Amino acid sequence: MTIIAAVKQLEREEHNRTSVMAKNLRLQTQTGYTLLDGINVSFEAGKNHLIKGPSGVGKSTFIKALAGIFPFASGVVKLPAGKK
């Protein structure tokens, strides 16, 4: 039997900055296990960023959530205007 977690949908918004921002980001598996919670981060355009952690912690899932292709995410992702 597969259990699919009830997750509040991720909100994607545009803003007038060049950064990508995540506010109160929460990532869960389809069974409801929380991978990441309460993530607040800003990625400034033109700068290098490192996402580091042990295997299975949710690094790739975090990137998928920012891209809007991970279905079990909640919170807000803000993108530069016209980049949605």
Secondary structure, DSSP 8 states (H G I E B T S, - for coil): ---------EEEEEESSSSEEEEEEEEE-TTS-EEEEEEEEEE-TTS-------TTSSHHHHHHHHHT--SSEEEEEEEETT--
